[in-house]
Amino acid sequence: MKFEGRHIALVEDDEIMGGSLVHRLELEGARISWLKTHAVALGAIRTPYRSFDAVVSDIKLPDGDGGDLYQTLCDHGNPPPFLFITGHGEVEQAVKLMRSGASDYFVKPFEMDVFLDRLAQILPSRLDNKTTANVGVSDVARHVETEVARAAALDLPVLIKGELGTGKGLLAEAIHYQSARKSAEYQKLDFARIPEEKHATVLTEMLEKDTSGTLLLSVVSSASANAQAHLLNTLDAGKLPMRIIASAREVSSNTDQGADLRMDLSLRLSAFEIRIPPLRERPEDAVWLLHRFFDHANALEGMRLDGISAQCFDAVQTHPLPGNGAELKARVKRAVALSQSRILMSSDLFPELAEKHLSDVRQETVIRPLASTRAEAEKTEIQRALAAADGHVSEAAKMLNISRTTLWEKMQRYKL
């Protein structure tokens, strides 16, 4: 269910509208507090017995209006995300409220399914809850979260597949903390972050630990041949006290496993297998993540921005994000810190689009030497790959199909 475990305040005096919303939201698993006046809502939301995940409020109330309610709550702290319901004559006020930080508004009458999707997107994440997978709001994301719960209930090796930045590590952590091993140690070995010549040694040290917890072997497809052979032999011996979860990076949509993961090891690890689809296959989750990352980054920057433009929502659903959620998070953090506007614009999120436009205009009038043109294009692709790989040189080199040494030399040449 889309709103399982969520607590939502409904501020609505109309019995028919309120009853319809309560009925549908409860069917979706939400717990609803129906507040019918401004006065009651103010007290309930300001000092809740259980914090609210979101507030759905009509603008016109019998003893005030939802806008005043929102502004009063803002004066005394950071209120939950607000989704306003308004009539045609109150649209201007709703737009002003969005500029003040409200999440969105809907004009009556509206389609219930569209309303529910938008409400799901503004819900805050449970960042401190390690047992929650937090993949997204799409049907595909819900399926992945169901698979996480199934994997947690079974004490088998798990192989998590997905492209760079899809959150494989978060899923592994959720599996551990939902499992019977949750009180034991959770360890992680990231092969992409240590020199290849040390892979086998470090792996051996980790596998020899006497712990009944969980060991995540991150980017196991990057492990050296010796490390993969040792892992396979250890698994075949069947004497490990710990549970093994491994992640493998998919390099394209038609690749079933990391390019360097040996087949017999893949089969041994995939007693239970979970695949995380890339964001391009679930654009609604890209919008949901944009909200999450924006709220977090904006809070760290002292709430310097008032909201997100509609163009940003369109851009994250159409612009390539080879680094998936990790790339989007980095882009949002940079955009919030550097934006010159009070509203996050698509040019803040994807500055290369504006740069490309200027470059196209310039190229129409200026003929440049081929050497400088090639160098600029090469530098741009290297920057994109490094951003998508979250700064990991080895991962970026694989994306660019060049050696790590070659990439390092080019980074020095272009002063990256």
C-alpha positions as CSV (number, residue, x, y, z in Angstrom):
1,M,0.0,0.0,0.0
2,K,1.3,3.4,-1.0
3,F,0.9,5.1,2.4
4,E,1.5,2.2,4.7
5,G,2.5,3.6,8.2
6,R,2.2,7.2,7.2
7,H,0.4,9.8,9.4
8,I,-1.4,12.5,7.5
9,A,-3.4,15.5,8.7
10,L,-6.5,16.3,6.7
11,V,-7.7,19.9,7.3
12,E,-11.1,20.0,5.5
13,D,-14.6,21.1,6.7
14,D,-16.5,19.7,3.8
15,E,-18.0,16.4,4.8
16,I,-18.2,14.9,1.3
17,M,-14.8,15.9,0.2
18,G,-13.2,15.0,3.6
19,G,-15.0,11.7,3.8
20,S,-13.8,10.7,0.3
21,L,-10.2,11.6,1.0
22,V,-10.2,9.8,4.4
23,H,-11.7,6.7,2.8
24,R,-9.2,6.5,0.0
25,L,-6.1,7.3,2.0
26,E,-7.0,4.7,4.6
27,L,-7.4,2.1,1.9
28,E,-3.8,3.0,0.9
29,G,-2.6,2.3,4.4
30,A,-2.4,5.8,5.9
31,R,-3.4,6.9,9.4
32,I,-5.6,10.0,9.1
33,S,-6.3,12.7,11.6
34,W,-9.3,14.6,10.2
35,L,-9.3,18.2,11.5
36,K,-12.2,20.3,10.5
37,T,-11.3,23.8,11.7
38,H,-8.4,26.2,11.7
39,A,-8.2,26.3,15.5
40,V,-8.3,22.5,16.0
41,A,-5.7,22.0,13.2
42,L,-3.3,24.6,14.6
43,G,-3.1,22.9,18.0
44,A,-3.0,19.3,16.6
45,I,-0.3,20.0,14.0
46,R,1.8,22.2,16.3
47,T,1.9,19.7,19.2
48,P,1.0,16.3,17.7
49,Y,0.9,13.1,19.8
50,R,2.6,11.5,16.7
51,S,4.4,13.6,14.1
52,F,2.7,14.1,10.8
53,D,4.3,13.1,7.5
54,A,2.2,15.6,5.5
55,V,-0.8,17.9,5.8
56,V,-3.6,18.1,3.2
57,S,-5.4,21.3,3.7
58,D,-8.3,23.2,2.1
59,I,-7.6,26.9,1.8
60,K,-11.1,28.0,2.8
61,L,-12.0,27.0,6.4
62,P,-15.0,28.0,8.5
63,D,-12.8,30.0,11.1
64,G,-9.9,31.1,8.9
65,D,-8.0,29.7,6.0
66,G,-5.3,27.1,5.3
67,G,-2.8,29.8,4.2
68,D,-2.9,31.4,7.6
69,L,-2.5,28.0,9.2
70,Y,0.6,27.3,7.2
71,Q,2.1,30.7,7.8
72,T,1.5,30.4,11.6
73,L,3.1,27.0,11.7
74,C,6.1,28.4,9.7
75,D,6.5,31.2,12.3
76,H,7.0,28.6,15.0
77,G,9.2,26.0,13.3
78,N,9.3,23.7,10.2
79,P,5.9,22.3,9.4
80,P,5.3,19.0,7.6
81,P,4.9,19.2,3.8
82,F,1.7,21.0,2.9
83,L,-0.5,20.0,-0.1
84,F,-3.3,22.6,-0.6
85,I,-6.8,22.0,-2.0
86,T,-8.3,25.1,-3.5
87,G,-11.2,26.4,-5.7
88,H,-10.6,28.3,-8.9
89,G,-10.9,31.7,-7.2
90,E,-8.0,30.9,-4.7
91,V,-5.3,29.8,-7.2
92,E,-3.4,33.0,-6.8
93,Q,-3.2,32.6,-3.1
94,A,-2.1,28.9,-3.5
95,V,0.7,30.0,-5.8
96,K,1.9,32.5,-3.2
97,L,1.9,29.8,-0.6
98,M,4.1,27.6,-2.8
99,R,6.5,30.5,-3.1
100,S,6.6,30.5,0.7
101,G,7.6,26.9,0.8
102,A,4.3,24.9,0.5
103,S,4.8,21.7,-1.6
104,D,1.9,21.9,-4.1
105,Y,-1.8,22.6,-4.6
106,F,-4.7,21.0,-6.4
107,V,-7.7,22.8,-7.9
108,K,-11.1,21.2,-7.2
109,P,-12.3,18.9,-8.8
110,F,-9.2,16.7,-9.3
111,E,-8.4,13.1,-10.3
112,M,-7.9,11.1,-7.1
113,D,-5.1,9.0,-8.6
114,V,-3.1,12.0,-9.7
115,F,-3.6,13.6,-6.2
116,L,-2.4,10.4,-4.5
117,D,0.7,10.2,-6.7
118,R,1.6,13.8,-5.9
119,L,1.0,13.4,-2.2
120,A,3.3,10.3,-2.2
121,Q,6.1,12.4,-3.9
122,I,6.1,15.1,-1.2
123,L,6.3,12.7,1.7
124,P,9.6,13.0,3.6
125,S,11.9,10.0,3.7
126,R,12.6,8.1,6.9
127,L,16.3,8.8,6.7
128,D,17.1,7.5,10.2
129,N,15.2,4.2,9.7
130,K,17.8,1.7,8.5
131,T,15.1,-0.9,8.1
132,T,13.4,1.0,5.4
133,A,14.6,0.5,1.8
134,N,13.3,3.9,0.5
135,V,13.5,3.0,-3.2
136,G,10.7,5.2,-4.4
137,V,7.0,5.5,-5.0
138,S,6.5,3.7,-8.2
139,D,5.1,0.2,-8.5
140,V,8.6,-1.0,-9.5
141,A,10.1,0.5,-6.4
142,R,7.4,-1.1,-4.2
143,H,8.2,-4.5,-5.7
144,V,11.9,-4.0,-4.9
145,E,11.0,-3.1,-1.3
146,T,8.9,-6.3,-1.1
147,E,11.9,-8.3,-2.3
148,V,14.0,-6.8,0.4
149,A,11.6,-8.0,3.0
150,R,11.6,-11.5,1.5
151,A,15.4,-11.6,1.4
152,A,15.5,-10.5,5.1
153,A,13.4,-13.4,6.1
154,L,15.6,-15.9,4.4
155,D,19.2,-16.6,5.6
156,L,20.7,-17.0,2.1
157,P,23.4,-15.1,0.2
158,V,21.9,-12.2,-1.7
159,L,23.1,-10.6,-4.9
160,I,21.9,-7.0,-5.6
161,K,22.3,-5.8,-9.1
162,G,21.9,-2.3,-10.4
163,E,23.7,0.5,-12.3
164,L,25.9,3.0,-10.5
165,G,24.1,5.1,-7.9
166,T,20.9,3.1,-7.7
167,G,21.2,2.5,-3.9
168,K,22.5,-1.1,-3.7
169,G,24.2,-0.4,-0.4
170,L,21.0,1.0,1.2
171,L,19.2,-2.1,0.2
172,A,21.8,-4.4,1.7
173,E,21.7,-2.4,5.0
174,A,17.9,-2.7,5.0
175,I,18.1,-6.4,4.5
176,H,20.4,-6.8,7.5
177,Y,18.4,-4.6,9.9
178,Q,15.2,-6.4,8.9
179,S,16.7,-9.8,9.4
180,A,17.3,-12.0,12.5
181,R,21.0,-10.9,12.4
182,K,20.1,-7.3,13.0
183,S,21.7,-7.2,16.5
184,A,25.0,-8.4,15.2
185,E,27.6,-6.4,13.3
186,Y,27.0,-5.0,9.8
187,Q,30.3,-4.8,7.8
188,K,31.1,-3.5,4.3
189,L,34.0,-4.1,2.0
190,D,34.0,-1.8,-1.0
191,F,36.3,-3.3,-3.7
192,A,36.1,-0.1,-5.7
193,R,37.8,1.9,-3.0
194,I,40.9,-0.2,-2.3
195,P,43.8,-1.1,-4.6
196,E,43.3,-4.2,-6.6
197,E,46.5,-5.9,-5.3
198,K,45.0,-5.7,-1.8
199,H,41.6,-7.2,-2.6
200,A,42.4,-10.8,-1.7
201,T,44.2,-9.9,1.5
202,V,41.5,-7.6,2.8
203,L,38.7,-10.0,1.9
204,T,40.5,-12.8,3.7
205,E,40.7,-10.7,6.9
206,M,37.0,-9.9,6.7
207,L,35.9,-13.5,6.1
208,E,38.0,-14.7,9.1
209,K,36.2,-12.5,11.6
210,D,34.1,-14.5,14.1
211,T,30.8,-12.7,13.7
212,S,27.3,-13.8,13.1
213,G,26.4,-10.5,11.4
214,T,26.3,-9.5,7.7
215,L,29.1,-8.7,5.3
216,L,28.4,-6.5,2.3
217,L,30.8,-7.1,-0.6
218,S,30.2,-3.9,-2.5
219,V,31.0,-3.8,-6.3
220,V,32.0,-7.5,-6.1
221,S,32.3,-7.4,-9.9
222,S,35.3,-5.1,-9.5
223,A,37.1,-7.6,-7.2
224,S,40.4,-9.1,-8.5
225,A,40.5,-12.6,-10.0
226,N,42.2,-13.9,-6.8
227,A,39.7,-12.4,-4.5
228,Q,36.8,-13.8,-6.5
229,A,38.4,-17.3,-6.5
230,H,38.9,-17.1,-2.7
231,L,35.4,-16.0,-2.1
232,L,34.0,-18.8,-4.2
233,N,36.1,-21.4,-2.4
234,T,35.0,-20.0,1.0
235,L,31.3,-20.1,0.0
236,D,31.6,-23.7,-1.3
237,A,33.2,-24.8,2.0
238,G,30.0,-23.6,3.8
239,K,31.7,-22.7,7.1
240,L,31.1,-18.9,7.2
241,P,29.4,-17.7,10.4
242,M,28.3,-14.5,8.7
243,R,25.8,-13.8,6.0
244,I,27.1,-12.6,2.6
245,I,25.3,-9.9,0.6
246,A,27.1,-8.8,-2.6
247,S,26.4,-6.0,-5.0
248,A,27.3,-6.0,-8.7
249,R,27.2,-3.1,-11.1
250,E,25.2,-3.4,-14.2
251,V,27.0,-1.6,-17.1
252,S,24.0,-1.4,-19.5
253,S,20.3,-2.2,-19.7
254,N,21.0,-5.5,-21.4
255,T,23.7,-6.7,-19.1
256,D,22.7,-9.2,-16.4
257,Q,25.8,-8.9,-14.3
258,G,28.9,-6.8,-13.8
259,A,31.2,-7.3,-16.7
260,D,34.1,-8.8,-14.6
261,L,32.0,-11.0,-12.2
262,R,32.8,-14.7,-13.0
263,M,29.7,-16.7,-13.8
264,D,30.2,-19.5,-11.2
265,L,30.6,-16.9,-8.4
266,S,27.5,-15.0,-9.6
267,L,25.5,-18.2,-9.5
268,R,26.7,-19.0,-6.0
269,L,25.9,-15.5,-4.7
270,S,22.5,-15.3,-6.3
271,A,20.6,-17.7,-4.1
272,F,18.4,-14.7,-3.8
273,E,18.7,-11.9,-6.4
274,I,17.3,-8.4,-6.4
275,R,17.6,-6.0,-9.4
276,I,17.2,-2.2,-8.9
277,P,16.0,-0.6,-12.2
278,P,17.7,2.6,-13.2
279,L,15.9,5.9,-12.8
280,R,15.3,6.2,-16.6
281,E,12.9,3.2,-16.2
282,R,11.0,4.8,-13.3
283,P,10.8,8.6,-13.8
284,E,8.3,9.2,-11.0
285,D,10.9,8.0,-8.6
286,A,13.3,10.6,-10.0
287,V,10.8,13.3,-9.0
288,W,10.3,11.8,-5.6
289,L,14.1,11.7,-5.1
290,L,14.4,15.3,-6.2
291,H,12.0,16.3,-3.4
292,R,13.9,14.3,-0.9
293,F,17.3,15.6,-1.9
294,F,16.1,19.2,-2.2
295,D,14.5,19.2,1.3
296,H,17.7,17.9,2.8
297,A,20.1,20.1,0.9
298,N,17.9,23.2,1.4
299,A,17.8,22.6,5.2
300,L,21.6,22.4,5.3
301,E,21.8,25.7,3.4
302,G,19.4,27.4,5.9
303,M,16.3,27.2,3.7
304,R,17.8,29.7,1.2
305,L,15.4,28.5,-1.5
306,D,11.6,28.6,-1.6
307,G,10.8,25.7,-3.8
308,I,11.4,23.8,-7.1
309,S,10.3,25.0,-10.5
310,A,8.1,22.8,-12.7
311,Q,10.9,22.7,-15.3
312,C,13.1,20.8,-12.8
313,F,10.4,18.1,-12.5
314,D,10.4,17.7,-16.3
315,A,14.2,17.8,-16.5
316,V,14.8,15.0,-14.1
317,Q,12.4,12.8,-15.9
318,T,14.0,13.3,-19.3
319,H,17.7,14.2,-18.8
320,P,20.2,11.3,-18.8
321,L,21.3,10.5,-15.3
322,P,23.9,7.7,-15.8
323,G,24.8,8.0,-12.1
324,N,21.1,7.6,-11.1
325,G,20.2,8.7,-7.5
326,A,23.8,9.4,-6.5
327,E,24.3,11.8,-9.4
328,L,20.9,13.5,-8.8
329,K,21.8,13.9,-5.1
330,A,25.2,15.6,-6.0
331,R,23.5,17.8,-8.6
332,V,20.8,19.0,-6.2
333,K,23.4,19.7,-3.4
334,R,25.4,21.8,-5.8
335,A,22.4,23.5,-7.3
336,V,20.9,24.5,-4.0
337,A,24.2,26.0,-2.8
338,L,24.9,27.9,-6.0
339,S,21.4,29.0,-7.3
340,Q,21.0,32.7,-7.9
341,S,17.2,32.4,-7.7
342,R,14.8,31.7,-4.8
343,I,13.4,28.9,-6.9
344,L,15.5,25.9,-8.1
345,M,15.6,26.1,-11.9
346,S,16.4,23.4,-14.4
347,S,19.5,25.4,-15.4
348,D,20.7,25.1,-11.8
349,L,20.3,21.4,-11.8
350,F,21.7,20.8,-15.3
351,P,24.0,23.8,-16.1
352,E,25.4,21.9,-19.1
353,L,22.2,22.5,-20.9
354,A,22.6,26.3,-20.7
355,E,26.3,25.9,-21.6
356,K,25.5,23.7,-24.6
357,H,23.0,26.4,-25.8
358,L,25.7,29.1,-25.6
359,S,28.2,26.8,-27.2
360,D,25.8,26.1,-30.1
361,V,25.2,29.8,-30.6
362,R,29.0,30.4,-30.5
363,Q,29.8,27.6,-32.9
364,E,27.4,29.1,-35.5
365,T,29.8,32.1,-35.8
366,V,33.2,30.9,-34.7
367,I,35.3,28.3,-36.4
368,R,37.7,26.7,-33.9
369,P,40.7,24.4,-34.4
370,L,39.8,20.7,-34.2
371,A,42.3,20.0,-31.5
372,S,40.7,22.5,-29.0
373,T,37.2,21.2,-29.9
374,R,38.3,17.6,-29.2
375,A,39.9,18.6,-25.9
376,E,36.8,20.4,-24.7
377,A,34.6,17.5,-25.6
378,E,36.9,15.0,-23.9
379,K,37.1,17.2,-20.7
380,T,33.3,17.5,-20.6
381,E,32.8,13.7,-20.8
382,I,35.4,13.1,-18.1
383,Q,33.7,15.6,-15.8
384,R,30.3,13.9,-16.5
385,A,31.7,10.4,-15.8
386,L,33.4,11.5,-12.6
387,A,30.2,13.1,-11.4
388,A,28.2,10.0,-12.2
389,A,30.8,7.8,-10.5
390,D,30.7,10.0,-7.4
391,G,34.5,10.8,-7.8
392,H,35.6,7.1,-8.1
393,V,38.3,7.1,-10.8
394,S,38.1,3.4,-11.4
395,E,34.4,3.5,-12.0
396,A,34.6,6.5,-14.2
397,A,37.3,4.8,-16.3
398,K,35.1,1.9,-16.9
399,M,32.2,4.1,-18.0
400,L,34.6,5.9,-20.4
401,N,36.1,2.5,-21.6
402,I,39.7,3.5,-20.9
403,S,42.2,2.4,-18.3
404,R,42.5,4.0,-14.9
405,T,46.0,5.2,-15.7
406,T,44.9,6.8,-18.9
407,L,42.0,8.6,-17.2
408,W,44.4,9.8,-14.4
409,E,46.8,11.3,-17.0
410,K,43.9,13.1,-18.7
411,M,42.7,14.4,-15.4
412,Q,46.1,15.9,-14.8
413,R,46.2,17.4,-18.3
414,Y,42.9,19.1,-17.9
415,K,43.5,20.0,-14.2
416,L,40.5,18.1,-12.9
